[in-house]
Amino acid sequence: MKKFSITALSLLLMLFFVSCSDDDDNNDGGGDNTNNYTPSTGTVLYFESYELDENNNETGEARETEQTIIGNTTLSGKQATILEDYDEETGKRDTVYISEDDDFMYFYMEDFNMGNEENTGDFIPNFDFEPQWIKICSFTQFEWNAFEYTIEGIESMLPIGGQNLEVEMTLKMTMSGKKKANENFIIRDKNETVETLINEITNNVNMEFKLKGGLPLPIPFPAIEQTFVNTYSLAKGFGIVKSMMPSQEADPEDPISQVMPGNISRMVDYKK
């Protein structure tokens, strides 16, 4: 299968760092929090993240972000906790929703917004997507299906032979989870050690194309497929304290494939 790392990266980032517009009114009731991993309202978590090079070594300067738990609400049938992410570099604030029950921690995915001109231009336009909760971490299961979605008939423009051809795209996205061994995590600025639950999420993105009107797209443009593995560490009272996406090796047989840098993020401090 051909690989297109930049496009797949855009998909992946939307899956895990999607921001959501306000839904229901805020209320004083919390989520289920039966496992007590979700932080309490008023907690502020401070993170540093680094890009990873092709050998998965940290490179460049740290990117500093903070996450504030601002309240609770009811969203798509679940009691949800509202988190506000603030990026010091860009000054951007995003709202994210999580929920917790006896079995899973969930992230709420509302939209993909994939028509990002910087990365994809008109290659992948926006499309209708049904908002839903994603099973991002499990407390009870060793393996689980986190997410599966197929969208057909997405109209797009694909550059072939110096011209843009009208195509229809089928986009298939699947995510599966696996629980790993627990490990200790040190909160750097507090010099505190907490035990974390490790979850691994495998993401597969597949795109198939045909010329508008139903004809199959000629070689050299077969299906595009990319798989990513993300690791999340959860600590009680803090939620996700560490996340890592390793860099992706380039495919030497694919002239359009690129080495995609990875990313690692760690909580370094908190305020309650």
Secondary structure, DSSP 8 states (H G I E B T S, - for coil): -B--HHHHHHHHHHHHH------S--BS-----TT--S--TT-EEEEEEEEE-TT--EEEEEEEEEEEEEEEEEETTEEEEEEEEEETTT--EEEEEEEE-SSEEEEEE-------TTTTTTSS-------EEEEEEESS-SEEEEEEEEEEEEEEEEEETTEEEEEEEEEEEEEEEEE---EEEEEGGGTEEEEEEEEEEEEEEEEEEEETTS-B--TT---EEEEEEEEEEEETTTEEEEEEE--B---TT-TT---B-EEEEEEEEEE-
